[in-house]
Structures are given as structure tokens and as C-alpha cells.
Amino acid sequence: MMSQRKASHIVRIPRSTARYTKRPADDSMLIAALTELTQKHPAIGFWQCHHRLRMKGVLINHKRLYRVYTGMHLNIRRRAKKRLPARVKQALFRPATPDQVYSIDFMHDTLWDGRTYRLLNVIDDYNREVLAIEVDTSLPALRVIRVLERIKSVRPLPKMIRVDNGPEFVSHKLDQWCRDNGITLAYIQPGKPTQNAYVERFNGSMRRELLSAYVFRTLDEVREKAEEWMDDYNNHRPHKALGYRSPAQTQP
């Protein structure tokens, strides 16, 4: 056993050096600041954090900040969770006249060879009249706008369109088109399809009477049958909710 004095003398270093203990820096302030920044702005990187903190008056050496940044594993690419805006529950009401409220929704099915296709359904909530059934393998937001433009060419547009939270409906392009045309997009709450009950009821009838009743080999076959079915639905099919009349018979 050797004393510290003798050991320091043998290796020729001051005893103060042997006794020195490095105290870790207090990084709690930086950790809190980085946590707040990355929670509010999930997509920003290190240099954005550095400059934002400097703008707030936090003058810190970038090497120290980077040490804390990597220690918090913020340098690993994070996949930000997309959040929908809060959706307010809106009562489902029946309009007093046509072209007040439309409901829009998507359906999907497969052809005989397994290819998937989609259907875009547009109905008038006043009398459940089917305004459009668009069929294709892909129906992005621009295609939704094109369908609405086609409807616009033959009748007035509604004041409100009720939709779910699908990617086509939360598109900035559709939102801007509706703003330009004075239309309010009414979003249902996620997971609450009954808030769009009119079109959901229509989808059920279409699934049962058309999509599940026939085997389709091509998209043209689907379009042809959908056109025939829509004509029958609007002009000849009695609806219990309409007093066993067709939508065409309830026009004011």
C-alpha cells in the first residue's frame, strides 16, 4: 500500500492533479430547451435548434449543444406523427331544399383478376339523389375537384360538403377550391361514420345491390353498370325515408 504523496512523487505529478475530479456540466437548461423545441417543431434539425436558441438569447457553444443534442438521440431521424385538426361534432340535419348539403365518400372493390379500383360517390342530402359515381384505379384530390366541376356545370353548388378525413379530402387543393366557390367542408370526427350517415347508407345499398351482385372484368363494365344503377336509384327506386318515392319524385 502506498500513500498518495509517495505515488505522486514517483510519477512526478502534482497531488492536486491526482485529486482533480471533473465535474459534469449542468445541461438541464439545454435539455429542457431542446425538448421544448423538438416537441413544437418535430421536423427541425440541429442547426435550426442552435439558431432558434440564439435568437432567444441562449448563447451557447455549438459543440456543447451538439453533445447534448446527440445525447438526447435527436440526431436520429424522427418520423413525425401526423395529427388531424380537432373535428367538432356536427348534428346530421336534413336540408330543406336541394343543393344545400352534399355528402361525398369513397368505396373500393376488386375486379375479376384481383385489381383494385375505387368509387367516388356524391349525393345530395336533401333527397339522396346520386349526383356522381366516379370509377377508376386512382382518385386523387384533383379528380374529386374535376367531378365537382362537372356537377357545377349543370346545377348550383352546395353551401356545405360533408366528408370524412381521407387524404383526398384534407388536401390543400380541395380546400382552396371549396374556398374559391364559397363551400364549407364539414369534416366528421375520426372513427364516427354515422356522422355521415346519408352517404354511408347509400354505400351499403350500392355494395349490396351492385358491387356484390356482379362480377366485373374491366373498369368499363363497372362504369356501365354503375350508370344504369344510378339512373334506377334516382328515378325508379322507392326509398322508405322519402315515403316510398324516388329522389326524382321529391324535387320541389
C-alpha positions as CSV (number, residue, x, y, z in Angstrom):
1,M,0.0,0.0,0.0
2,M,1.5,3.4,-1.0
3,S,0.4,6.8,0.1
4,Q,-0.8,9.4,-2.5
5,R,2.1,11.7,-1.7
6,K,4.7,9.0,-2.4
7,A,2.9,7.8,-5.6
8,S,2.7,11.4,-6.9
9,H,6.4,11.9,-6.2
10,I,7.4,8.7,-8.1
11,V,5.3,9.6,-11.2
12,R,6.2,13.2,-10.8
13,I,2.7,14.8,-11.0
14,P,1.3,17.3,-8.5
15,R,-1.0,15.9,-5.9
16,S,-3.7,18.5,-7.0
17,T,-3.7,16.8,-10.4
18,A,-4.2,13.4,-8.9
19,R,-7.0,14.7,-6.7
20,Y,-8.8,16.6,-9.5
21,T,-12.3,15.3,-10.3
22,K,-14.0,16.6,-13.4
23,R,-17.5,17.9,-12.6
24,P,-20.1,17.2,-15.3
25,A,-21.6,20.3,-16.8
26,D,-25.2,21.1,-15.8
27,D,-27.1,20.6,-19.1
28,S,-30.6,20.6,-17.6
29,M,-31.4,24.0,-19.1
30,L,-30.3,22.9,-22.6
31,I,-32.1,19.6,-22.3
32,A,-35.3,21.5,-21.4
33,A,-34.9,24.0,-24.2
34,L,-34.2,21.3,-26.8
35,T,-37.1,19.2,-25.6
36,E,-39.5,22.1,-26.0
37,L,-38.2,23.0,-29.4
38,T,-38.4,19.5,-30.9
39,Q,-41.8,18.8,-29.5
40,K,-43.2,22.0,-31.0
41,H,-41.2,21.6,-34.3
42,P,-40.6,17.9,-34.8
43,A,-39.0,18.3,-38.3
44,I,-36.2,20.7,-37.4
45,G,-32.6,19.6,-37.2
46,F,-29.6,20.6,-35.1
47,W,-28.7,23.9,-36.8
48,Q,-32.3,25.1,-36.6
49,C,-32.3,24.4,-32.9
50,H,-29.0,26.2,-32.5
51,H,-30.1,29.3,-34.3
52,R,-33.5,29.4,-32.7
53,L,-31.9,29.2,-29.2
54,R,-29.5,32.0,-30.2
55,M,-32.5,34.1,-31.3
56,K,-34.0,33.6,-27.8
57,G,-30.8,34.9,-26.2
58,V,-29.3,31.5,-25.3
59,L,-25.6,32.0,-26.2
60,I,-24.1,28.5,-26.1
61,N,-21.1,26.9,-27.8
62,H,-22.4,24.8,-30.7
63,K,-20.1,21.9,-29.8
64,R,-21.6,21.7,-26.4
65,L,-25.1,22.0,-27.8
66,Y,-24.4,19.2,-30.3
67,R,-23.1,17.0,-27.5
68,V,-26.4,17.4,-25.6
69,Y,-28.4,17.1,-28.9
70,T,-26.8,13.7,-29.7
71,G,-27.0,12.6,-26.1
72,M,-30.8,13.0,-26.3
73,H,-30.8,11.0,-29.6
74,L,-32.3,13.9,-31.5
75,N,-29.8,13.3,-34.4
76,I,-31.8,10.1,-35.2
77,R,-34.3,10.9,-37.9
78,R,-37.7,11.0,-36.3
79,R,-40.9,10.2,-38.1
80,A,-43.4,12.9,-37.0
81,K,-46.9,11.7,-36.3
82,K,-49.4,13.5,-38.5
83,R,-52.2,14.9,-36.5
84,L,-55.6,15.9,-37.8
85,P,-57.1,19.2,-36.7
86,A,-59.7,18.8,-34.0
87,R,-63.1,17.9,-35.6
88,V,-66.2,19.4,-33.9
89,K,-69.2,17.1,-33.8
90,Q,-71.9,18.4,-36.0
91,A,-75.5,17.3,-35.9
92,L,-76.7,15.5,-39.0
93,F,-79.6,17.5,-40.4
94,R,-81.8,17.2,-43.5
95,P,-81.6,20.2,-45.8
96,A,-84.9,22.0,-46.7
97,T,-84.0,22.3,-50.4
98,P,-81.7,20.6,-52.9
99,D,-78.1,21.8,-53.4
100,Q,-77.7,22.8,-49.8
101,V,-75.5,19.9,-48.5
102,Y,-73.7,17.2,-50.4
103,S,-72.1,14.1,-48.9
104,I,-69.0,12.5,-50.5
105,D,-67.3,9.2,-49.8
106,F,-65.1,6.6,-51.3
107,M,-65.6,2.9,-51.8
108,H,-63.3,0.2,-53.1
109,D,-63.7,-3.2,-54.7
110,T,-61.7,-5.6,-56.9
111,L,-62.1,-6.8,-60.5
112,W,-62.1,-10.5,-61.5
113,D,-58.3,-10.5,-61.9
114,G,-57.7,-9.1,-58.5
115,R,-57.0,-5.5,-59.5
116,T,-58.4,-2.9,-57.0
117,Y,-60.5,0.0,-58.1
118,R,-62.2,2.9,-56.2
119,L,-65.5,4.6,-56.5
120,L,-66.2,8.2,-55.6
121,N,-69.9,8.8,-54.6
122,V,-71.5,12.2,-54.4
123,I,-75.1,12.5,-53.1
124,D,-77.5,15.4,-52.3
125,D,-78.5,15.1,-48.7
126,Y,-81.9,16.7,-49.4
127,N,-83.4,13.7,-51.3
128,R,-80.5,11.2,-51.5
129,E,-80.1,11.9,-55.2
130,V,-76.9,10.5,-56.7
131,L,-75.0,13.2,-58.4
132,A,-71.9,11.3,-59.5
133,I,-70.3,7.9,-59.3
134,E,-66.7,8.1,-60.5
135,V,-64.8,4.9,-61.1
136,D,-61.1,4.4,-61.5
137,T,-58.0,2.8,-60.1
138,S,-56.9,6.1,-58.5
139,L,-59.0,9.1,-57.5
140,P,-56.8,11.8,-56.0
141,A,-57.9,15.2,-54.9
142,L,-57.7,16.7,-58.4
143,R,-60.1,14.1,-59.6
144,V,-62.5,14.9,-56.8
145,I,-62.4,18.6,-57.9
146,R,-63.0,17.6,-61.6
147,V,-66.1,15.7,-60.6
148,L,-67.4,18.7,-58.6
149,E,-66.6,20.9,-61.5
150,R,-68.7,18.6,-63.7
151,I,-71.6,18.9,-61.3
152,K,-71.1,22.7,-61.2
153,S,-71.7,22.9,-64.9
154,V,-75.3,21.5,-64.7
155,R,-76.5,22.7,-61.2
156,P,-75.7,25.1,-58.4
157,L,-73.0,24.0,-55.9
158,P,-74.0,23.5,-52.3
159,K,-73.1,25.7,-49.3
160,M,-71.6,22.7,-47.5
161,I,-70.0,19.3,-48.4
162,R,-69.8,16.7,-45.7
163,V,-66.7,14.4,-45.9
164,D,-64.5,12.1,-43.7
165,N,-60.8,12.6,-43.0
166,G,-59.4,10.8,-46.0
167,P,-56.2,12.2,-47.6
168,E,-58.1,13.3,-50.7
169,F,-60.5,15.4,-48.6
170,V,-57.9,17.0,-46.4
171,S,-55.9,18.1,-49.4
172,H,-55.0,21.8,-49.7
173,K,-56.1,21.8,-53.3
174,L,-59.6,20.7,-52.5
175,D,-59.8,23.1,-49.5
176,Q,-58.7,26.0,-51.7
177,W,-61.2,25.0,-54.4
178,C,-64.0,25.0,-51.9
179,R,-63.0,28.4,-50.5
180,D,-63.0,29.8,-54.1
181,N,-66.5,28.5,-54.6
182,G,-67.9,29.5,-51.2
183,I,-68.3,26.0,-49.9
184,T,-67.7,24.8,-46.3
185,L,-66.0,21.5,-45.9
186,A,-67.6,19.8,-42.9
187,Y,-65.4,17.0,-41.6
188,I,-66.8,14.3,-39.5
189,Q,-64.9,13.1,-36.4
190,P,-62.4,10.3,-37.0
191,G,-64.0,6.9,-36.4
192,K,-67.6,8.3,-36.5
193,P,-69.0,7.2,-39.8
194,T,-72.6,7.7,-38.5
195,Q,-71.9,11.5,-38.7
196,N,-72.0,11.0,-42.5
197,A,-75.0,8.6,-42.3
198,Y,-76.7,9.6,-45.6
199,V,-73.8,8.5,-47.8
200,E,-72.9,5.6,-45.6
201,R,-76.5,4.3,-46.1
202,F,-76.1,4.8,-49.8
203,N,-72.8,2.9,-49.8
204,G,-74.5,0.0,-48.1
205,S,-77.2,-0.2,-50.8
206,M,-74.7,0.1,-53.6
207,R,-72.5,-2.6,-52.1
208,R,-75.4,-5.0,-51.7
209,E,-77.3,-4.3,-55.0
210,L,-74.4,-3.6,-57.4
211,L,-70.8,-4.5,-56.3
212,S,-71.7,-7.7,-54.5
213,A,-74.2,-8.7,-57.2
214,Y,-72.0,-8.7,-60.2
215,V,-68.5,-9.9,-61.3
216,F,-66.7,-7.2,-63.2
217,R,-63.8,-7.9,-65.5
218,T,-63.0,-4.3,-66.6
219,L,-63.4,-0.8,-65.3
220,D,-65.7,0.0,-68.3
221,E,-68.1,-2.8,-67.1
222,V,-68.1,-1.2,-63.7
223,R,-68.8,2.3,-65.1
224,E,-71.6,1.0,-67.4
225,K,-73.4,-0.9,-64.6
226,A,-72.9,2.0,-62.1
227,E,-74.5,4.4,-64.6
228,E,-77.5,2.1,-65.1
229,W,-77.8,1.5,-61.3
230,M,-77.6,5.3,-60.6
231,D,-80.4,6.0,-63.1
232,D,-82.6,3.4,-61.5
233,Y,-81.7,4.7,-58.0
234,N,-82.6,8.3,-58.8
235,N,-85.7,7.8,-61.0
236,H,-87.4,4.4,-60.2
237,R,-86.2,3.0,-56.8
238,P,-88.7,3.8,-54.0
239,H,-87.0,5.0,-50.8
240,K,-88.6,4.3,-47.4
241,A,-87.1,7.6,-46.0
242,L,-88.8,9.5,-48.8
243,G,-92.2,8.0,-48.3
244,Y,-91.5,5.2,-50.9
245,R,-90.8,7.8,-53.6
246,S,-87.8,8.1,-55.8
247,P,-85.4,11.1,-55.5
248,A,-86.7,12.4,-58.8
249,Q,-90.3,12.4,-57.4
250,T,-89.3,14.6,-54.4
251,Q,-87.9,17.5,-56.4
252,P,-89.6,20.8,-55.3
